[in-house]
Amino acid sequence: MLRFSFTLLLIAVTHPLFAQFTYAPINVPGATSTEARGINNNGEIVGFYDISSCVEQSMEVPTCPTHGFKLVNGSYIELMVPTSFRTAIMGVNDYGDVVGFYATTDLSCSTFLYHGFIWYHTNTVRKLDYPGTDVCITTSSATVTVPFGINKAGVVVGGVWGIDPNGNSRSFPSRGWVWKSGTFSTMNPTLPGNPAGACCWSVTGISNTGVLAGLLFQSDFWQAWMKAGTDQDFFTYPTVTQCCDTSATGVNSNVDMIGFDGGPSSASAGHGWFTKHIELNEVNETEVKPSFIKMAYPGQTNIQPPGPLPTFPFGINDARGVVGTYFDTNNQQHGFLAKPNF
């Protein structure tokens, strides 16, 4: 494991639209791009980075040759699963256990294999492969297991996503899942009043209290969703840039949620959002209509008319610290940490 030191410098934002959060950049030394994906209640941050120029095709599932990292007490630690040539760290819990997925070669496979994993703080790595995904990537219909989050109880959530032999994501997940005590359970919610169901799902976050966040594709649009016990709620960001697509990416124990407008393939085009303490309605009598706060890293695009920098929140802790990625005016990707001013 490689270690690099750095200092987070929080940037005070004075524009009234964005004053709800104060931001700091996260950039792994020597990286061409950095994505921060998870943060725990101890302030440890995880994610992945590239060391060569590469354009990600999906905001949810990285397709470039990534290296994982953990940021602890001001030092970056490189994390590469043994035998892997690509490792992406997607989430971390309060013990420091991390989850993600990696690519490796095998003598029985002419291309490569993808596996999900848990990397425990005891330095033990456990493979996580949803049934049917532990296959050689030789066709465009191949699917892989992508864990997105893990809570303090060790429950892992994620989705089954498509990746072709060239390592390109097809952006649409075929199902969501929850892994607990060695067993996968499928998690495919359906919007009320539509018994035909949806085509695509993924669970993208889990709180220490077991609340789930995710996204589904139904009626031609991406919807954010939340599940707490028997309660399921679906919602869209009210001022979306791509008509009606909304992706939820994380949830904490306060039932604060984060995400962005747009679907998984909305690279460099999204606007982040935060919604505070969604009220749970266990009897499902009415759908939740949360109040959104826009999240945007300080600065403006150089296109006309100028707008906020594309910002994608991915992880949130119970103190409402948010991590994610943003694109600068040169379309370069950086990680960020945002702390609330409320």
N, C-alpha and C positions, 0 to 999 in steps of 0.2 A: 504494500500500500504506500502510495506517495502522499506526502503532506506539503501543503503550501499555506502560508499565513496571509491574512488580509484583515482589513478593518472595515466594518460597515459604516458608511457615512449617510445618515438619514437626511433626505432633501426636503426642506419645508416647502409646501406648495401653497401659493397665495391665491391662486385663481379660485373664486367662490364655488365653482362647480366641482372642484377636485379637492377642496380643503378638508374633506372628511378623513383622508388618510395622508400619512407622511411616508415617503418612499426612499429606499436605498437600493442601488444596483448590486447585483451578484454576478461576478464574472470570474470563472476559473482561469488562473494565469496560463497563458499560452493557447487558450481555446479560441476557436473561430466563432463559436456560439455557445450559449449556456441556457439551460432551462432548469429552474427550480420547481420541484414537483410536490414536495411534502414538507411539513413542519410539525414537530411534536410540542408537547407542553413544557419541555426543557429547552426549547429554542433551537434544537438541532434541525438542520435543513438538509434535504436530499434532492438529488436530481441527476442530470446527465449533461454531457457536453461533447462537442465535436472538435477534432484537432485538424480537420481539413475542410475546405469549402464544400458545402452540401446544402441543398434546399429540402426542408421537410415537406412531405406531401400531406401530412395529416397533423392536426394540432393535438390529437389525443394519443396516437401511437407513433413514436419516432421511427423513421425509415432510414436514417443516416447511420454511419458507423460510430456509434456513441460509446462513451466511457461514463461509468457512474461515479457519483461523488457524494460525500457526506461532509457537511460544514459544521464543525464542532469547536466552540470556544475560539473562533477566529481562524481556525486552520481547515484547509480543504484536505480531505482524505480521498484518494482515488479508490474506487471499488470496481474490480473486474472479477466476475465469477470465474473460478479456475476452469481452464480449457476453453473459455469463451473468447470470441473476437469482437463481440458487441455486447455491452451490458447497459441496460437502462434502469435506473432506480426511480420508482414511481411513488413510493410512500414509506412512512416511518411511524412507529408507535412510541409510546413513552419509555419503553425499555431500550429503545435503539434498534429494535428489529426492523429490517427493511425488506420491501417487496419490489418486484419488477420482473423483467424478462431478459433473456440473453440468447445469443445465437452461437452455435458451435458446429464443428465438423464431426463427421463420423464415417468410418470406413464403409458402412453399409449404405451411405447416402451420397449421391453424386453432387448435391448442392450443399445444404446445411439444415440443421434442426434448430427450432426455437423451443425454449422451455420457460415457463413461469417459475418463480422461486420465492422462498423466504430465506433471507440471510439473517440468522439469529445473532443477537449480541454476544452469544457464546462462541461465535465464529464457525457455526455449523450451517451449511447450506442445504436446504431441502427443495427438491423439484416439486413444482405444482403444475400438473397437466390435466386440464379438463378432458374427460373421455373423448377420444377421437382426434385430439390435436397433437399428440406425440408422433408426428409423421414427418417424413422427408419432404421438404418443400420443392415439389417438382411440377405442380400445376397451379393455374391461377385460382383454383377453388380451394387451395389449402388454407387451413385456419390455425391460429396459434392462441395460446392462453396468455392473457395480459392482466396481471394483478395491478390494481390501482391504489389500494389502501389496506391498512391493517390497524386494528385498534388494540387497546391494552390487554384485552382478553385473548388476543391472538386470532381473532376472526378476520379473514381476508376476503376482499371483494374485488371483482373485476369483470372482464368480458371475454368473449371468444371473437377474435378479429381476423380478417382475411389479409394474408400477405402472399405475394406471388414469388416465383423463383428468383426475381431480381431484388427482392427485399422491399418492394413497394407496397404500401398499405392500400387496401381497397376502401378504407374509411368507414364502411358499414359493418357494425358488429352483428353477429347472428344471434347472440344470446348473452344475458347477464348471469352472474353466478355469485354465490356466497360459499366460502369454504370454512368449515368449522370442524375441528377434531378429526381431520383426515377425510371428510366427506364433502363433496360438492352438492349444492342445491341450486337448481335453475331459478333465476329471478327475472321473469318476463312480464311486467305489468301491462295492463290494458286500460286505455282511456275509458271512462264511464260512457255508456251509451253506444259503444262500438264493439260488439261481441266478436267481430271478425279478427280482432287483435291487431298487432303491429308486425312489422317485418324485422325490426332491428332494435336491439337493446344492449345496454351495458350498465353495470353498477360502477360508479366512479369514486365513491367515498363512503366512509363509515365512521361514526363517532364512537367514543368510549361507551356511550349509553346504547349503542346498537342502532341508531337512526341511519338509514341508507339514503344516499343521493345517487342520481343517475340520469340517463337520457334514453329516449326511445323515438323511433321514427314511425309516425302514424298520420294518416290523412295528408300525406305529402309534405309533412314538416317535422322537424326535430322538436321535441318537448322535453323540458326539465321535469324531473319527478323526485318525490321524497316519500319514504316509507318509514313509519314508526309504529311498530306493533301491527295492528290490523288497519291502521289508517294509511291511505295512499292519496297523495295530492299531486296534481299536474299543473304547470304554469308556464307562461312565456314572458320574456322580457318585453316591456311595453313599447320601447322605441328601437326596434331592431333594424339593422342595416340590410339584412338579407330576407326581407319579408317577415317570416314568422318562425324562424329557427331559433331555438334557445337550448344551450347545453349547460347542465349543472355539473360541477366538477368536485365539490367538496362540501362537508357539513361537520359541525362541531357539536359538543355536548349541550350548548345553548340553543341548538337548532338554528344557528346562523348558517346561511348557505352562500356559496359563491359559484360563479360560472361566467359564461360569455354569450353574447348574441351570435348566432351562427351555429352550424353543425361541425362535426369533427374535421371536415376538409377545409374549414374556413381560415387557412393559414394567412397571416398578415392582414386580416380584414375585420377582426372582431373588436368589440368593446366589452370590457369586463364589468361585472356587477357583483354587488354584495347585498344580501337582505338579512335583516336583523331579527332573530328570534321568531321564526315562523310559528304561529299558534297551531298546536296539534288539535285535530278534530277526530277523535277516535271513532265516532259513529258515522263518519262520511256523509253527513247531512248536506254540507255545503263545501265547495272547493275553496282552498286557500287562495287569497289574492295578496301576495306579499308586497311590501313597500321596498322598492329597489334604490340602492345608492350606486351611482356610476363609479367605476374604478378605471383610472387612466394614468399611466406613468407621465410625469411632467414633460411637456414639450409638445410640438405640433408637427404634423407631416408637412412635407414640402410640396404636396400636390395642391391644386386649386379646386375648391376653396380649402384652406388649411383646416385640419381637424386634429383631434387627439391622437396620440400614438397608439397603434393597435396593441391592446393589453389583454392578456389571458391569465386570470387567476386559476391556480390549480390546487393549492393546499391551504388549510386553515386550522389553527389551534384554538383552544378554549379561551385564550386571551385576545382572540380576534386578530392575531398576526396572520397575514396572508402572504403566500409566496406564489410566484408564477413567472411568466415570461412576457417580454414586450419587444417590439421592433422599432429601431431608431429610424432616423430620416434616411439612412443609407440601406434600410431594410435588413440590418444586422440584428441578430437575436441576442437578447441579454436576459438574465434572470433578475428578479427583484424581490425585496421584502417590503411589505407595507404594514405600518402600524396605525391603528385607528386613533382619531382625535376626538372621540366621543365616549 
